[in-house]
Amino acid sequence: MNKLATGDALGRERKPIPQSSRCFGPAAEEENIPFQIQSLGSSSPTDARAIQETRGGVASGVLSVPVRYMHTPPEVLCLDDVQATVDLVCAYCRRLTPELDFTPE
């Protein structure tokens, strides 16, 4: 379970999702954006793996804003974690170059 108020959670699977997710950690570290690693076991609880592997595939990654009591009226999150997610996506986008190869592995 991810901790509140410690930044965005970067999803990690046993079979890693390629470049898209491998770039998030370095971007966060270089810009001092708080993050934590979320172990997803053998598969993501999202559609990221299916999106990556269906037909030609699209490189995908998993970012999660830590929450408690998801899908219930008293759902709780930390606004600092939301801001960290926004900052991380912006930092990631600034690092995109034409040389990056997002061909699914």
Secondary structure by P-SEA (a helix, b strand, c coil): cccccccbbbbbccccccaaaaaaaaaaaaabbbbbbbbbccccccaaaaaacccccccbbbbbcccccccccbbbbbaaaaaaaaaaaaaaaaacccccccccc
